[in-house]
Amino acid sequence: MMHKKHQIEVYVRFSETDAVGHVNNTSYFLYFEEARTKLFYEILPNRNKQSSMILASIHCDYVAPAFAGEELVVTTEVSNIGRKSFELQHLLTKKMDGKLVAKASCVTVCYNFIDDHSILIPEHLRDNLKKYQPLALLSKTEEGVHDF
């Protein structure tokens, strides 16, 4: 199985900065959300109310400032796959020099919105998640992240 890294590019708009010109801390979560959403369209294109996903948690470490007009890259990988949930790692870097700006981890739970409960990760989704998991982590896929 070939390991993939999901990447998107983000252009920092002036409206995403704070009073001193740095990207506002809340804007980073929008960049990570865009990356996740685009990844989810690839790994679960037929998402519906019976087989969908919800974000259970997200954590961000800010490493260096970014500014309006800069181009950034969000790289996303799957760091863990459990029974009902999986964890993603996001790295936000500057396109120009690859300098790390922020890193985030988030837990996503598979969810049935009709019956209002978590569900096991469907096999086709599990197979697609494994494509974005570094080879060294493939053996950890049954340990679980959270079982909501």
Chimera marker file (.cmm) of the C-alpha trace (Angstrom):
<marker_set name="trace">
<marker id="1" x="0.000" y="0.000" z="0.000" r="1" g="1" b="0" radius="0.5"/>
<marker id="2" x="1.347" y="3.415" z="-0.935" r="1" g="1" b="0" radius="0.5"/>
<marker id="3" x="1.456" y="6.156" z="1.713" r="1" g="1" b="0" radius="0.5"/>
<marker id="4" x="-0.162" y="9.448" z="0.724" r="1" g="1" b="0" radius="0.5"/>
<marker id="5" x="-0.003" y="12.875" z="2.293" r="1" g="1" b="0" radius="0.5"/>
<marker id="6" x="-2.976" y="15.127" z="1.701" r="1" g="1" b="0" radius="0.5"/>
<marker id="7" x="-2.001" y="18.733" z="0.966" r="1" g="1" b="0" radius="0.5"/>
<marker id="8" x="-3.840" y="21.964" z="0.286" r="1" g="1" b="0" radius="0.5"/>
<marker id="9" x="-2.581" y="25.494" z="-0.227" r="1" g="1" b="0" radius="0.5"/>
<marker id="10" x="-4.004" y="28.455" z="1.684" r="1" g="1" b="0" radius="0.5"/>
<marker id="11" x="-3.638" y="32.128" z="0.816" r="1" g="1" b="0" radius="0.5"/>
<marker id="12" x="-3.715" y="34.271" z="3.976" r="1" g="1" b="0" radius="0.5"/>
<marker id="13" x="-6.203" y="37.110" z="3.583" r="1" g="1" b="0" radius="0.5"/>
<marker id="14" x="-5.867" y="40.392" z="5.478" r="1" g="1" b="0" radius="0.5"/>
<marker id="15" x="-9.201" y="39.716" z="7.207" r="1" g="1" b="0" radius="0.5"/>
<marker id="16" x="-7.649" y="36.622" z="8.847" r="1" g="1" b="0" radius="0.5"/>
<marker id="17" x="-5.077" y="38.676" z="10.765" r="1" g="1" b="0" radius="0.5"/>
<marker id="18" x="-5.223" y="40.379" z="14.153" r="1" g="1" b="0" radius="0.5"/>
<marker id="19" x="-4.419" y="43.926" z="15.280" r="1" g="1" b="0" radius="0.5"/>
<marker id="20" x="-0.644" y="43.350" z="15.101" r="1" g="1" b="0" radius="0.5"/>
<marker id="21" x="-0.718" y="41.723" z="11.658" r="1" g="1" b="0" radius="0.5"/>
<marker id="22" x="-0.330" y="38.044" z="12.634" r="1" g="1" b="0" radius="0.5"/>
<marker id="23" x="-2.783" y="35.422" z="11.468" r="1" g="1" b="0" radius="0.5"/>
<marker id="24" x="-5.431" y="35.343" z="14.195" r="1" g="1" b="0" radius="0.5"/>
<marker id="25" x="-5.382" y="32.149" z="16.260" r="1" g="1" b="0" radius="0.5"/>
<marker id="26" x="-8.939" y="31.262" z="15.194" r="1" g="1" b="0" radius="0.5"/>
<marker id="27" x="-8.020" y="31.397" z="11.497" r="1" g="1" b="0" radius="0.5"/>
<marker id="28" x="-5.756" y="28.375" z="11.846" r="1" g="1" b="0" radius="0.5"/>
<marker id="29" x="-8.795" y="26.247" z="12.690" r="1" g="1" b="0" radius="0.5"/>
<marker id="30" x="-10.424" y="27.359" z="9.428" r="1" g="1" b="0" radius="0.5"/>
<marker id="31" x="-7.332" y="26.227" z="7.490" r="1" g="1" b="0" radius="0.5"/>
<marker id="32" x="-7.393" y="22.837" z="9.237" r="1" g="1" b="0" radius="0.5"/>
<marker id="33" x="-11.134" y="22.518" z="8.609" r="1" g="1" b="0" radius="0.5"/>
<marker id="34" x="-10.650" y="23.182" z="4.897" r="1" g="1" b="0" radius="0.5"/>
<marker id="35" x="-7.946" y="20.512" z="4.762" r="1" g="1" b="0" radius="0.5"/>
<marker id="36" x="-10.128" y="17.973" z="6.602" r="1" g="1" b="0" radius="0.5"/>
<marker id="37" x="-13.166" y="18.703" z="4.451" r="1" g="1" b="0" radius="0.5"/>
<marker id="38" x="-11.217" y="18.197" z="1.236" r="1" g="1" b="0" radius="0.5"/>
<marker id="39" x="-9.659" y="15.000" z="2.591" r="1" g="1" b="0" radius="0.5"/>
<marker id="40" x="-13.090" y="13.707" z="3.639" r="1" g="1" b="0" radius="0.5"/>
<marker id="41" x="-14.427" y="14.184" z="0.097" r="1" g="1" b="0" radius="0.5"/>
<marker id="42" x="-11.640" y="11.873" z="-1.071" r="1" g="1" b="0" radius="0.5"/>
<marker id="43" x="-11.912" y="9.185" z="1.595" r="1" g="1" b="0" radius="0.5"/>
<marker id="44" x="-15.719" y="9.113" z="1.999" r="1" g="1" b="0" radius="0.5"/>
<marker id="45" x="-17.265" y="10.647" z="-1.130" r="1" g="1" b="0" radius="0.5"/>
<marker id="46" x="-20.734" y="9.147" z="-0.502" r="1" g="1" b="0" radius="0.5"/>
<marker id="47" x="-21.154" y="10.553" z="2.981" r="1" g="1" b="0" radius="0.5"/>
<marker id="48" x="-24.771" y="10.650" z="4.160" r="1" g="1" b="0" radius="0.5"/>
<marker id="49" x="-26.778" y="11.000" z="7.379" r="1" g="1" b="0" radius="0.5"/>
<marker id="50" x="-26.356" y="7.296" z="8.215" r="1" g="1" b="0" radius="0.5"/>
<marker id="51" x="-22.608" y="7.208" z="7.594" r="1" g="1" b="0" radius="0.5"/>
<marker id="52" x="-20.876" y="10.479" z="8.325" r="1" g="1" b="0" radius="0.5"/>
<marker id="53" x="-18.317" y="12.007" z="10.683" r="1" g="1" b="0" radius="0.5"/>
<marker id="54" x="-18.133" y="14.579" z="13.477" r="1" g="1" b="0" radius="0.5"/>
<marker id="55" x="-15.184" y="16.360" z="15.016" r="1" g="1" b="0" radius="0.5"/>
<marker id="56" x="-14.764" y="15.277" z="18.644" r="1" g="1" b="0" radius="0.5"/>
<marker id="57" x="-11.683" y="17.306" z="19.536" r="1" g="1" b="0" radius="0.5"/>
<marker id="58" x="-8.935" y="19.449" z="18.071" r="1" g="1" b="0" radius="0.5"/>
<marker id="59" x="-5.717" y="20.791" z="19.552" r="1" g="1" b="0" radius="0.5"/>
<marker id="60" x="-3.362" y="23.334" z="17.979" r="1" g="1" b="0" radius="0.5"/>
<marker id="61" x="0.216" y="24.293" z="18.823" r="1" g="1" b="0" radius="0.5"/>
<marker id="62" x="1.310" y="27.643" z="17.409" r="1" g="1" b="0" radius="0.5"/>
<marker id="63" x="4.979" y="27.583" z="16.424" r="1" g="1" b="0" radius="0.5"/>
<marker id="64" x="5.678" y="30.703" z="14.336" r="1" g="1" b="0" radius="0.5"/>
<marker id="65" x="3.630" y="33.652" z="13.060" r="1" g="1" b="0" radius="0.5"/>
<marker id="66" x="2.133" y="33.911" z="9.588" r="1" g="1" b="0" radius="0.5"/>
<marker id="67" x="1.041" y="37.138" z="7.896" r="1" g="1" b="0" radius="0.5"/>
<marker id="68" x="-1.411" y="38.437" z="5.310" r="1" g="1" b="0" radius="0.5"/>
<marker id="69" x="-0.342" y="37.725" z="1.743" r="1" g="1" b="0" radius="0.5"/>
<marker id="70" x="1.625" y="34.607" z="2.603" r="1" g="1" b="0" radius="0.5"/>
<marker id="71" x="0.890" y="31.251" z="1.042" r="1" g="1" b="0" radius="0.5"/>
<marker id="72" x="0.691" y="28.327" z="3.435" r="1" g="1" b="0" radius="0.5"/>
<marker id="73" x="0.452" y="24.558" z="2.989" r="1" g="1" b="0" radius="0.5"/>
<marker id="74" x="-1.604" y="22.244" z="5.193" r="1" g="1" b="0" radius="0.5"/>
<marker id="75" x="-0.338" y="18.653" z="5.131" r="1" g="1" b="0" radius="0.5"/>
<marker id="76" x="-2.643" y="16.058" z="6.674" r="1" g="1" b="0" radius="0.5"/>
<marker id="77" x="-1.931" y="12.456" z="7.658" r="1" g="1" b="0" radius="0.5"/>
<marker id="78" x="-3.818" y="9.826" z="9.623" r="1" g="1" b="0" radius="0.5"/>
<marker id="79" x="-1.970" y="9.124" z="12.864" r="1" g="1" b="0" radius="0.5"/>
<marker id="80" x="-4.287" y="6.550" z="14.417" r="1" g="1" b="0" radius="0.5"/>
<marker id="81" x="-7.344" y="4.497" z="13.479" r="1" g="1" b="0" radius="0.5"/>
<marker id="82" x="-9.587" y="3.075" z="16.180" r="1" g="1" b="0" radius="0.5"/>
<marker id="83" x="-12.883" y="1.190" z="16.071" r="1" g="1" b="0" radius="0.5"/>
<marker id="84" x="-15.187" y="4.234" z="15.795" r="1" g="1" b="0" radius="0.5"/>
<marker id="85" x="-12.775" y="7.135" z="15.506" r="1" g="1" b="0" radius="0.5"/>
<marker id="86" x="-9.527" y="8.204" z="13.910" r="1" g="1" b="0" radius="0.5"/>
<marker id="87" x="-6.924" y="10.859" z="14.557" r="1" g="1" b="0" radius="0.5"/>
<marker id="88" x="-5.479" y="13.274" z="12.019" r="1" g="1" b="0" radius="0.5"/>
<marker id="89" x="-2.286" y="15.306" z="12.228" r="1" g="1" b="0" radius="0.5"/>
<marker id="90" x="-2.093" y="18.649" z="10.417" r="1" g="1" b="0" radius="0.5"/>
<marker id="91" x="1.160" y="20.494" z="9.727" r="1" g="1" b="0" radius="0.5"/>
<marker id="92" x="0.875" y="24.104" z="8.574" r="1" g="1" b="0" radius="0.5"/>
<marker id="93" x="3.997" y="25.366" z="6.815" r="1" g="1" b="0" radius="0.5"/>
<marker id="94" x="5.025" y="28.373" z="4.759" r="1" g="1" b="0" radius="0.5"/>
<marker id="95" x="5.021" y="27.515" z="1.067" r="1" g="1" b="0" radius="0.5"/>
<marker id="96" x="8.032" y="29.740" z="0.399" r="1" g="1" b="0" radius="0.5"/>
<marker id="97" x="10.509" y="28.041" z="2.747" r="1" g="1" b="0" radius="0.5"/>
<marker id="98" x="8.718" y="25.111" z="4.423" r="1" g="1" b="0" radius="0.5"/>
<marker id="99" x="8.997" y="26.725" z="7.883" r="1" g="1" b="0" radius="0.5"/>
<marker id="100" x="6.570" y="25.225" z="10.400" r="1" g="1" b="0" radius="0.5"/>
<marker id="101" x="3.843" y="27.653" z="11.489" r="1" g="1" b="0" radius="0.5"/>
<marker id="102" x="1.492" y="25.405" z="13.482" r="1" g="1" b="0" radius="0.5"/>
<marker id="103" x="0.596" y="21.795" z="14.085" r="1" g="1" b="0" radius="0.5"/>
<marker id="104" x="-2.714" y="20.321" z="15.096" r="1" g="1" b="0" radius="0.5"/>
<marker id="105" x="-4.225" y="16.990" z="15.978" r="1" g="1" b="0" radius="0.5"/>
<marker id="106" x="-7.895" y="16.168" z="15.851" r="1" g="1" b="0" radius="0.5"/>
<marker id="107" x="-10.156" y="13.224" z="16.578" r="1" g="1" b="0" radius="0.5"/>
<marker id="108" x="-13.017" y="12.468" z="14.221" r="1" g="1" b="0" radius="0.5"/>
<marker id="109" x="-15.799" y="10.048" z="15.106" r="1" g="1" b="0" radius="0.5"/>
<marker id="110" x="-17.907" y="8.107" z="12.608" r="1" g="1" b="0" radius="0.5"/>
<marker id="111" x="-21.516" y="9.008" z="13.252" r="1" g="1" b="0" radius="0.5"/>
<marker id="112" x="-25.080" y="8.117" z="12.287" r="1" g="1" b="0" radius="0.5"/>
<marker id="113" x="-27.094" y="11.349" z="12.435" r="1" g="1" b="0" radius="0.5"/>
<marker id="114" x="-30.423" y="9.596" z="11.875" r="1" g="1" b="0" radius="0.5"/>
<marker id="115" x="-30.082" y="7.345" z="14.938" r="1" g="1" b="0" radius="0.5"/>
<marker id="116" x="-27.892" y="9.889" z="16.782" r="1" g="1" b="0" radius="0.5"/>
<marker id="117" x="-25.000" y="7.637" z="17.800" r="1" g="1" b="0" radius="0.5"/>
<marker id="118" x="-21.422" y="6.769" z="16.919" r="1" g="1" b="0" radius="0.5"/>
<marker id="119" x="-20.804" y="3.864" z="14.557" r="1" g="1" b="0" radius="0.5"/>
<marker id="120" x="-17.931" y="1.564" z="13.687" r="1" g="1" b="0" radius="0.5"/>
<marker id="121" x="-15.648" y="2.852" z="10.950" r="1" g="1" b="0" radius="0.5"/>
<marker id="122" x="-16.955" y="1.301" z="7.703" r="1" g="1" b="0" radius="0.5"/>
<marker id="123" x="-14.398" y="-0.996" z="6.032" r="1" g="1" b="0" radius="0.5"/>
<marker id="124" x="-14.182" y="1.095" z="2.844" r="1" g="1" b="0" radius="0.5"/>
<marker id="125" x="-13.421" y="4.185" z="4.951" r="1" g="1" b="0" radius="0.5"/>
<marker id="126" x="-10.867" y="2.255" z="7.034" r="1" g="1" b="0" radius="0.5"/>
<marker id="127" x="-9.131" y="1.155" z="3.812" r="1" g="1" b="0" radius="0.5"/>
<marker id="128" x="-9.023" y="4.753" z="2.549" r="1" g="1" b="0" radius="0.5"/>
<marker id="129" x="-7.726" y="6.064" z="5.893" r="1" g="1" b="0" radius="0.5"/>
<marker id="130" x="-4.858" y="3.561" z="5.818" r="1" g="1" b="0" radius="0.5"/>
<marker id="131" x="-3.649" y="5.143" z="2.559" r="1" g="1" b="0" radius="0.5"/>
<marker id="132" x="-2.932" y="8.348" z="4.499" r="1" g="1" b="0" radius="0.5"/>
<marker id="133" x="-1.279" y="6.622" z="7.436" r="1" g="1" b="0" radius="0.5"/>
<marker id="134" x="2.542" y="6.576" z="7.558" r="1" g="1" b="0" radius="0.5"/>
<marker id="135" x="3.874" y="3.047" z="7.077" r="1" g="1" b="0" radius="0.5"/>
<marker id="136" x="5.340" y="2.960" z="10.591" r="1" g="1" b="0" radius="0.5"/>
<marker id="137" x="1.862" y="3.494" z="12.037" r="1" g="1" b="0" radius="0.5"/>
<marker id="138" x="-0.066" y="0.927" z="10.009" r="1" g="1" b="0" radius="0.5"/>
<marker id="139" x="0.320" y="-1.698" z="12.735" r="1" g="1" b="0" radius="0.5"/>
<marker id="140" x="-1.385" y="0.590" z="15.295" r="1" g="1" b="0" radius="0.5"/>
<marker id="141" x="-4.761" y="0.707" z="13.548" r="1" g="1" b="0" radius="0.5"/>
<marker id="142" x="-6.647" y="-1.408" z="16.088" r="1" g="1" b="0" radius="0.5"/>
<marker id="143" x="-5.414" y="0.283" z="19.268" r="1" g="1" b="0" radius="0.5"/>
<marker id="144" x="-8.116" y="2.939" z="19.111" r="1" g="1" b="0" radius="0.5"/>
<marker id="145" x="-8.186" y="6.620" z="19.778" r="1" g="1" b="0" radius="0.5"/>
<marker id="146" x="-11.507" y="7.168" z="21.517" r="1" g="1" b="0" radius="0.5"/>
<marker id="147" x="-14.604" y="5.029" z="21.374" r="1" g="1" b="0" radius="0.5"/>
<marker id="148" x="-17.484" y="7.447" z="21.663" r="1" g="1" b="0" radius="0.5"/>
<link id1="1" id2="2" r="1" g="1" b="0" radius="0.2"/>
<link id1="2" id2="3" r="1" g="1" b="0" radius="0.2"/>
<link id1="3" id2="4" r="1" g="1" b="0" radius="0.2"/>
<link id1="4" id2="5" r="1" g="1" b="0" radius="0.2"/>
<link id1="5" id2="6" r="1" g="1" b="0" radius="0.2"/>
<link id1="6" id2="7" r="1" g="1" b="0" radius="0.2"/>
<link id1="7" id2="8" r="1" g="1" b="0" radius="0.2"/>
<link id1="8" id2="9" r="1" g="1" b="0" radius="0.2"/>
<link id1="9" id2="10" r="1" g="1" b="0" radius="0.2"/>
<link id1="10" id2="11" r="1" g="1" b="0" radius="0.2"/>
<link id1="11" id2="12" r="1" g="1" b="0" radius="0.2"/>
<link id1="12" id2="13" r="1" g="1" b="0" radius="0.2"/>
<link id1="13" id2="14" r="1" g="1" b="0" radius="0.2"/>
<link id1="14" id2="15" r="1" g="1" b="0" radius="0.2"/>
<link id1="15" id2="16" r="1" g="1" b="0" radius="0.2"/>
<link id1="16" id2="17" r="1" g="1" b="0" radius="0.2"/>
<link id1="17" id2="18" r="1" g="1" b="0" radius="0.2"/>
<link id1="18" id2="19" r="1" g="1" b="0" radius="0.2"/>
<link id1="19" id2="20" r="1" g="1" b="0" radius="0.2"/>
<link id1="20" id2="21" r="1" g="1" b="0" radius="0.2"/>
<link id1="21" id2="22" r="1" g="1" b="0" radius="0.2"/>
<link id1="22" id2="23" r="1" g="1" b="0" radius="0.2"/>
<link id1="23" id2="24" r="1" g="1" b="0" radius="0.2"/>
<link id1="24" id2="25" r="1" g="1" b="0" radius="0.2"/>
<link id1="25" id2="26" r="1" g="1" b="0" radius="0.2"/>
<link id1="26" id2="27" r="1" g="1" b="0" radius="0.2"/>
<link id1="27" id2="28" r="1" g="1" b="0" radius="0.2"/>
<link id1="28" id2="29" r="1" g="1" b="0" radius="0.2"/>
<link id1="29" id2="30" r="1" g="1" b="0" radius="0.2"/>
<link id1="30" id2="31" r="1" g="1" b="0" radius="0.2"/>
<link id1="31" id2="32" r="1" g="1" b="0" radius="0.2"/>
<link id1="32" id2="33" r="1" g="1" b="0" radius="0.2"/>
<link id1="33" id2="34" r="1" g="1" b="0" radius="0.2"/>
<link id1="34" id2="35" r="1" g="1" b="0" radius="0.2"/>
<link id1="35" id2="36" r="1" g="1" b="0" radius="0.2"/>
<link id1="36" id2="37" r="1" g="1" b="0" radius="0.2"/>
<link id1="37" id2="38" r="1" g="1" b="0" radius="0.2"/>
<link id1="38" id2="39" r="1" g="1" b="0" radius="0.2"/>
<link id1="39" id2="40" r="1" g="1" b="0" radius="0.2"/>
<link id1="40" id2="41" r="1" g="1" b="0" radius="0.2"/>
<link id1="41" id2="42" r="1" g="1" b="0" radius="0.2"/>
<link id1="42" id2="43" r="1" g="1" b="0" radius="0.2"/>
<link id1="43" id2="44" r="1" g="1" b="0" radius="0.2"/>
<link id1="44" id2="45" r="1" g="1" b="0" radius="0.2"/>
<link id1="45" id2="46" r="1" g="1" b="0" radius="0.2"/>
<link id1="46" id2="47" r="1" g="1" b="0" radius="0.2"/>
<link id1="47" id2="48" r="1" g="1" b="0" radius="0.2"/>
<link id1="48" id2="49" r="1" g="1" b="0" radius="0.2"/>
<link id1="49" id2="50" r="1" g="1" b="0" radius="0.2"/>
<link id1="50" id2="51" r="1" g="1" b="0" radius="0.2"/>
<link id1="51" id2="52" r="1" g="1" b="0" radius="0.2"/>
<link id1="52" id2="53" r="1" g="1" b="0" radius="0.2"/>
<link id1="53" id2="54" r="1" g="1" b="0" radius="0.2"/>
<link id1="54" id2="55" r="1" g="1" b="0" radius="0.2"/>
<link id1="55" id2="56" r="1" g="1" b="0" radius="0.2"/>
<link id1="56" id2="57" r="1" g="1" b="0" radius="0.2"/>
<link id1="57" id2="58" r="1" g="1" b="0" radius="0.2"/>
<link id1="58" id2="59" r="1" g="1" b="0" radius="0.2"/>
<link id1="59" id2="60" r="1" g="1" b="0" radius="0.2"/>
<link id1="60" id2="61" r="1" g="1" b="0" radius="0.2"/>
<link id1="61" id2="62" r="1" g="1" b="0" radius="0.2"/>
<link id1="62" id2="63" r="1" g="1" b="0" radius="0.2"/>
<link id1="63" id2="64" r="1" g="1" b="0" radius="0.2"/>
<link id1="64" id2="65" r="1" g="1" b="0" radius="0.2"/>
<link id1="65" id2="66" r="1" g="1" b="0" radius="0.2"/>
<link id1="66" id2="67" r="1" g="1" b="0" radius="0.2"/>
<link id1="67" id2="68" r="1" g="1" b="0" radius="0.2"/>
<link id1="68" id2="69" r="1" g="1" b="0" radius="0.2"/>
<link id1="69" id2="70" r="1" g="1" b="0" radius="0.2"/>
<link id1="70" id2="71" r="1" g="1" b="0" radius="0.2"/>
<link id1="71" id2="72" r="1" g="1" b="0" radius="0.2"/>
<link id1="72" id2="73" r="1" g="1" b="0" radius="0.2"/>
<link id1="73" id2="74" r="1" g="1" b="0" radius="0.2"/>
<link id1="74" id2="75" r="1" g="1" b="0" radius="0.2"/>
<link id1="75" id2="76" r="1" g="1" b="0" radius="0.2"/>
<link id1="76" id2="77" r="1" g="1" b="0" radius="0.2"/>
<link id1="77" id2="78" r="1" g="1" b="0" radius="0.2"/>
<link id1="78" id2="79" r="1" g="1" b="0" radius="0.2"/>
<link id1="79" id2="80" r="1" g="1" b="0" radius="0.2"/>
<link id1="80" id2="81" r="1" g="1" b="0" radius="0.2"/>
<link id1="81" id2="82" r="1" g="1" b="0" radius="0.2"/>
<link id1="82" id2="83" r="1" g="1" b="0" radius="0.2"/>
<link id1="83" id2="84" r="1" g="1" b="0" radius="0.2"/>
<link id1="84" id2="85" r="1" g="1" b="0" radius="0.2"/>
<link id1="85" id2="86" r="1" g="1" b="0" radius="0.2"/>
<link id1="86" id2="87" r="1" g="1" b="0" radius="0.2"/>
<link id1="87" id2="88" r="1" g="1" b="0" radius="0.2"/>
<link id1="88" id2="89" r="1" g="1" b="0" radius="0.2"/>
<link id1="89" id2="90" r="1" g="1" b="0" radius="0.2"/>
<link id1="90" id2="91" r="1" g="1" b="0" radius="0.2"/>
<link id1="91" id2="92" r="1" g="1" b="0" radius="0.2"/>
<link id1="92" id2="93" r="1" g="1" b="0" radius="0.2"/>
<link id1="93" id2="94" r="1" g="1" b="0" radius="0.2"/>
<link id1="94" id2="95" r="1" g="1" b="0" radius="0.2"/>
<link id1="95" id2="96" r="1" g="1" b="0" radius="0.2"/>
<link id1="96" id2="97" r="1" g="1" b="0" radius="0.2"/>
<link id1="97" id2="98" r="1" g="1" b="0" radius="0.2"/>
<link id1="98" id2="99" r="1" g="1" b="0" radius="0.2"/>
<link id1="99" id2="100" r="1" g="1" b="0" radius="0.2"/>
<link id1="100" id2="101" r="1" g="1" b="0" radius="0.2"/>
<link id1="101" id2="102" r="1" g="1" b="0" radius="0.2"/>
<link id1="102" id2="103" r="1" g="1" b="0" radius="0.2"/>
<link id1="103" id2="104" r="1" g="1" b="0" radius="0.2"/>
<link id1="104" id2="105" r="1" g="1" b="0" radius="0.2"/>
<link id1="105" id2="106" r="1" g="1" b="0" radius="0.2"/>
<link id1="106" id2="107" r="1" g="1" b="0" radius="0.2"/>
<link id1="107" id2="108" r="1" g="1" b="0" radius="0.2"/>
<link id1="108" id2="109" r="1" g="1" b="0" radius="0.2"/>
<link id1="109" id2="110" r="1" g="1" b="0" radius="0.2"/>
<link id1="110" id2="111" r="1" g="1" b="0" radius="0.2"/>
<link id1="111" id2="112" r="1" g="1" b="0" radius="0.2"/>
<link id1="112" id2="113" r="1" g="1" b="0" radius="0.2"/>
<link id1="113" id2="114" r="1" g="1" b="0" radius="0.2"/>
<link id1="114" id2="115" r="1" g="1" b="0" radius="0.2"/>
<link id1="115" id2="116" r="1" g="1" b="0" radius="0.2"/>
<link id1="116" id2="117" r="1" g="1" b="0" radius="0.2"/>
<link id1="117" id2="118" r="1" g="1" b="0" radius="0.2"/>
<link id1="118" id2="119" r="1" g="1" b="0" radius="0.2"/>
<link id1="119" id2="120" r="1" g="1" b="0" radius="0.2"/>
<link id1="120" id2="121" r="1" g="1" b="0" radius="0.2"/>
<link id1="121" id2="122" r="1" g="1" b="0" radius="0.2"/>
<link id1="122" id2="123" r="1" g="1" b="0" radius="0.2"/>
<link id1="123" id2="124" r="1" g="1" b="0" radius="0.2"/>
<link id1="124" id2="125" r="1" g="1" b="0" radius="0.2"/>
<link id1="125" id2="126" r="1" g="1" b="0" radius="0.2"/>
<link id1="126" id2="127" r="1" g="1" b="0" radius="0.2"/>
<link id1="127" id2="128" r="1" g="1" b="0" radius="0.2"/>
<link id1="128" id2="129" r="1" g="1" b="0" radius="0.2"/>
<link id1="129" id2="130" r="1" g="1" b="0" radius="0.2"/>
<link id1="130" id2="131" r="1" g="1" b="0" radius="0.2"/>
<link id1="131" id2="132" r="1" g="1" b="0" radius="0.2"/>
<link id1="132" id2="133" r="1" g="1" b="0" radius="0.2"/>
<link id1="133" id2="134" r="1" g="1" b="0" radius="0.2"/>
<link id1="134" id2="135" r="1" g="1" b="0" radius="0.2"/>
<link id1="135" id2="136" r="1" g="1" b="0" radius="0.2"/>
<link id1="136" id2="137" r="1" g="1" b="0" radius="0.2"/>
<link id1="137" id2="138" r="1" g="1" b="0" radius="0.2"/>
<link id1="138" id2="139" r="1" g="1" b="0" radius="0.2"/>
<link id1="139" id2="140" r="1" g="1" b="0" radius="0.2"/>
<link id1="140" id2="141" r="1" g="1" b="0" radius="0.2"/>
<link id1="141" id2="142" r="1" g="1" b="0" radius="0.2"/>
<link id1="142" id2="143" r="1" g="1" b="0" radius="0.2"/>
<link id1="143" id2="144" r="1" g="1" b="0" radius="0.2"/>
<link id1="144" id2="145" r="1" g="1" b="0" radius="0.2"/>
<link id1="145" id2="146" r="1" g="1" b="0" radius="0.2"/>
<link id1="146" id2="147" r="1" g="1" b="0" radius="0.2"/>
<link id1="147" id2="148" r="1" g="1" b="0" radius="0.2"/>
</marker_set>
